[in-house]
Amino acid sequence: MLTPKEVVEKLIEAWNVHDIDTSRALIDPEFVYSTPGMMNQGIKSIGKDAMLNQVWMMCYRAFPDCHIHTTNIIAEGDEVVLEEIETGTMKNPMEMPDGSIPATNRAYKVPYAFFFKVNAKGLITSMRVYTDTWQFMTQLGIHPEVLYPKQKPIAP
């Protein structure tokens, strides 16, 4: 059986070749994905199918060359922390819950931090993702109001 670190490394390998079937096999049915503070006020938590079918497939379509470059990985017990730089080019529209964002044909290079938990069966049970959404949007040439249409400006 793979160690938790090896499970996460295998998931990243699958991400980089857009292998959704291998990703699905590595993730527990009760999986919880969250992105506190990211686009659209953060995805508080969603399950395995929503993460793979909505979030990941949206990324694969909008950024066909998206790639994770691991810079640091630390594992202790059932927890794995991964630091990485993600790159890609927005070649197709990004389908968001509030509508489609047209392709900008611009590239991004943004750091991410992932926090995983892996159960005794060798399946990923949770993943929290943190990134600088502002940097991501700026590099793509997307104005924040496009991603945060319901957000009201903060008064000085």
Secondary structure, DSSP 8 states (H G I E B T S, - for coil): ---HHHHHHHHHHHHHTT-HHHHHHHEEEEEEEEETT-TTT-EEEE-HHHIIIIIIHHHHHH-TT-EEEEEEEEEETTEEEEEEEEEEE--S-EEETTEEE-----EEEEEEEEEEEE-TTS-EEEEEEEE-HHHHHHHHT--HHHH-TT------
